[in-house]
C-alpha cells in the first residue's frame, strides 16, 4: 500500500554520511522533513540540498529535523556533504528497502531509456510519526522555502 497523509510513517534505520545510524524512532517528538533525492552531486540534487541546508537554522527554530535520503553509498554522501558544506544530515539506503517502503523507488525514464531510481519527493512527518504532508515529483526551485512554511 502506498504511503498516505495521516498514516504512520514506515520505520527505518539508515546509516548517515558520517557513518552513524539514524532511525525514525531517534527523531520522535519533533516534526521531521524527509526529502528523497535521486543522486549526490547532480545539479538538481545539489541545489535542493543546499537550499535545505541554508534553511537548517530556521527548520531547527521551527522544531523540525531535516534528513536527506538517497541510494548513494555513505562515502559518496560524505564527499557530497563536505564539497558543498551542507549543514543537514544525509542518509543512505543502498538496499532500497526504506525507499520502497516510502514509495519513492521505482521505474523512471529519461531520454527514451527506462531505469530504476528515486522520484524526488518530500514528506513532512508530525511529532507522532504520522505523514502530515507529501510533496510528490518535486520541482527544486523554491521547494525548501515552501516546505519550511508548512513546517512552521
C-alpha positions as CSV (number, residue, x, y, z in Angstrom):
1,X,0.0,0.0,0.0
2,X,1.4,3.4,-0.9
3,X,2.1,5.9,1.8
4,X,-0.7,8.4,2.5
5,X,-1.2,11.5,4.5
6,X,-2.5,10.8,8.0
7,X,-0.9,7.3,8.1
8,X,2.0,6.2,10.2
9,X,5.4,6.7,8.5
10,X,7.2,3.4,7.9
11,X,10.0,2.8,10.5
12,X,13.6,2.9,9.2
13,X,17.2,2.7,10.3
14,X,19.8,4.0,7.9
15,X,23.5,5.0,8.0
16,X,24.2,8.7,7.7
17,X,27.0,10.4,5.8
18,X,29.2,10.3,8.9
19,X,28.7,6.5,9.4
20,X,26.2,6.8,12.3
21,X,22.8,5.0,12.4
22,X,19.7,7.2,12.2
23,X,16.2,5.9,12.9
24,X,12.8,7.3,12.7
25,X,12.5,6.5,16.4
26,X,15.5,8.7,17.1
27,X,13.5,11.7,15.7
28,X,10.4,11.0,17.7
29,X,8.9,14.1,19.4
30,X,9.7,16.5,16.7
31,X,8.4,17.2,13.2
32,X,10.6,15.7,10.5
33,X,11.3,16.6,6.9
34,X,12.4,13.6,4.8
35,X,13.5,14.7,1.4
36,X,14.3,11.9,-1.1
37,X,16.8,13.0,-3.9
38,X,18.0,10.9,-6.8
39,X,21.8,11.3,-6.9
40,X,24.6,13.1,-5.0
41,X,26.3,16.0,-6.7
42,X,24.0,16.3,-9.7
43,X,22.7,19.8,-10.5
44,X,19.1,19.5,-9.1
45,X,20.1,17.5,-6.1
46,X,22.9,19.9,-5.2
47,X,20.5,22.9,-5.5
48,X,17.9,21.2,-3.4
49,X,20.3,20.0,-0.7
50,X,22.0,23.5,-0.5
51,X,18.5,25.1,-0.2
52,X,17.5,22.8,2.7
53,X,21.0,23.3,4.3
54,X,20.7,27.1,4.1
55,X,17.4,26.9,6.0
56,X,18.7,24.4,8.6
57,X,18.6,27.0,11.4
58,X,15.0,28.1,10.5
59,X,13.9,24.4,10.5
60,X,15.5,23.9,13.9
61,X,13.8,27.0,15.2
62,X,10.5,25.5,14.0
63,X,11.3,22.3,15.9
64,X,11.7,20.3,12.7
65,X,14.5,17.9,11.8
66,X,15.6,17.6,8.2
67,X,17.0,14.4,6.7
68,X,18.0,13.9,3.0
69,X,17.9,10.3,1.7
70,X,19.3,8.8,-1.4
71,X,20.6,5.4,-2.6
72,X,24.2,6.7,-2.9
73,X,26.8,5.0,-0.7
74,X,27.7,6.7,2.6
75,X,31.2,7.6,1.3
76,X,29.7,9.4,-1.7
77,X,27.2,11.2,0.6
78,X,30.0,12.3,2.9
79,X,32.0,13.7,0.0
80,X,28.9,15.5,-1.4
81,X,28.2,17.0,2.1
82,X,31.8,18.1,2.5
83,X,32.1,19.5,-1.0
84,X,29.1,21.8,-0.6
85,X,29.3,22.5,3.1
86,X,25.9,21.0,3.8
87,X,24.6,21.6,7.3
88,X,21.9,18.8,7.2
89,X,22.3,15.1,7.7
90,X,22.1,12.8,4.7
91,X,21.3,9.1,4.9
92,X,22.0,6.2,2.6
93,X,19.6,3.4,1.6
94,X,21.6,1.3,-0.8
95,X,19.3,-1.6,-0.2
96,X,16.2,0.4,-1.3
97,X,14.1,-1.1,1.5
98,X,13.2,2.3,3.0
99,X,12.9,3.9,-0.4
100,X,10.4,1.2,-1.5
101,X,8.5,1.5,1.8
102,X,8.0,5.2,1.2
103,X,7.1,4.6,-2.4
104,X,9.8,6.7,-3.9
105,X,11.9,3.9,-5.6
106,X,10.6,2.8,-9.0
107,X,10.8,2.8,-12.7
108,X,11.8,6.1,-14.3
109,X,12.6,7.2,-17.9
110,X,15.0,9.7,-19.4
111,X,15.9,10.2,-23.0
112,X,13.9,7.2,-24.0
113,X,15.7,4.8,-21.5
114,X,13.9,3.3,-18.5
115,X,15.8,2.6,-15.3
116,X,15.1,2.2,-11.6
117,X,15.6,5.3,-9.4
118,X,14.3,7.7,-6.9
119,X,11.4,10.0,-7.6
120,X,12.2,13.4,-6.0
121,X,9.7,13.5,-3.1
122,X,9.5,15.3,0.2
123,X,7.4,14.3,3.3
124,X,6.6,16.2,6.5
125,X,6.1,13.9,9.4
126,X,4.4,15.1,12.6
127,X,5.7,14.6,16.1
128,X,3.8,11.3,16.4
129,X,5.5,9.9,13.3
130,X,2.4,10.3,11.0
131,X,2.7,11.7,7.5
132,X,1.3,15.2,7.6
133,X,2.1,16.2,4.0
134,X,3.6,14.7,0.8
135,X,5.2,16.7,-2.0
136,X,5.4,14.3,-4.9
137,X,7.6,14.8,-8.0
138,X,9.2,17.9,-6.5
139,X,10.4,20.9,-8.6
140,X,13.5,22.1,-6.9
141,X,13.2,25.9,-7.2
142,X,11.5,27.4,-4.1
143,X,10.7,24.0,-2.7
144,X,12.7,24.2,0.5
145,X,11.1,27.5,1.3
146,X,7.6,26.0,0.7
147,X,8.4,23.1,3.0
148,X,9.7,25.5,5.7
149,X,6.4,27.5,5.6
150,X,4.5,24.2,6.0
151,X,6.7,23.1,8.9
152,X,6.0,26.4,10.7
